[in-house]
């Protein structure tokens, strides 16, 4: 009985730690998802549909790709493949995150945590010392998911109210999110900055080179991501520091 109370107390403490760390992420998601809602509005989605889409698929690039396909009135199969390609990096993140769990962690906890692996949530989870308690991720999810979903719905509502010129201007805000992600590390590390520029150039070339330009934008992105990151890892490997117990 005492062990049960102790475990419940520990889980509550870990949950609150995740809740604390997830608050700034949730607030950031609320702002970023607002511009994503504009894209959803342009695809003809209602606020509830946008809310549900962001609740089930918490991924900016994946959702934006999905909304773009919906706007073109494409088939469900094409939409599913596009979102799968755009979100392929989360497969790698989930694989890395699975190593953080205690070997005795039940499968359903692993499945639930894998449901919402995003760049930011992965970052705070992987940075935890020792084994990852699933309740830490649950605490972070409890604010991150509502922030993302509500932000998308609010963006659609605003898109239905604001003039078309303002809606068009707000659509650009989504690209600001990507700039905010890449600029700080590029300023701190010259190698990252160089490969960011290489990615810009190769992405442009991939859009004009014959045969390559015939591939979908998502497919080109995945190919370039794997190729450039592999080249960077080979030429400039990160030295791991081993800590002796």
Residue, then its C-alpha position, 0 to 999 in steps of 0.5 A: x500500500x505504501x509503495x502504491x502511494x509512493x509511486x503515485x506521489x512520484x508520478x504526480x511530481x514527474x507529471x507536474x514537471x512535464x506540465x511546467x516544461x510544457x507550458x512555454x511549448x504550449x504557448x508557442x504552439x498556440x501562436x504558430x498553429x494560428x498561422x497553420x489555421x490560415x492554411x486550413x481555412x484556405x483548404x476549406x476546413x471548419x474550426x472543428x475540423x482544424x481542431x480535430x486535425x491538429x489534435x490527431x496530427x500534431x505536426x506543423x510540416x505534416x499538417x501543412x502538407x496535408x492541408x495543401x493536398x486537401x486544397x488541391x482536392x487530391x485523393x486520400x492515398x496521396x494525402x496519407x503518403x504526403x503526410x507520412x513523408x513529411x513526418x518521417x523524421x519522427x520515426x527516427x526521434x521515436x527510435x531514439x526516445x524508446x531507448x530512454x525508457x526503462x526496459x520494464x516500461x509497458x508497451x502501452x506507455x511507449x505507444x501513448x508517448x509515441x503518439x505526440x513526438x514533436x521536435x520540441x517535446x522530443x527535445x525536453x524528453x531526451x534531455x531528461x537525466x536517467x530513464x524517461x518516466x512516461x508521466x513526464x511526457x503526459x504532463x507536457x502533452x496536457x498543455x502542448x496538444x490543447x495549445x496546438x489544436x486551439x491555435x489551429x481552430x482560432x486561425x480558421x476563425x480569424x481567417x473567416x473574419x479577416x479580409x483576404x489581404x490580411x489572411x494572405x499576409x498571415x500565411x507567411x507567418x508559418x515560414x517565420x517558425x522555421x526561421x526561428x528554429x534554424x537561425x539560433x543554432x546556425x549563429x552559434x555553430x558555423x558548420x550548421x550555418x554552412x549546411x543550412x545554406x547548402x540545404x537552401x541551394x540544393x532545395x532550389x536546384x532540386x526544384x529545377x533539375x529535370x526528373x528531380x523536379x518531377x518528384x513531390x515536394x515532400x519526397x525531395x525534402x526527405x531525400x535532401x534531409x537524409x543526404x545533407x545530414x548524412x554528409x554533415x555527420x560524416x564530415x563533422x561527427x559530434x564527439x560523445x563524452x563518456x561519463x564514468x559512474 
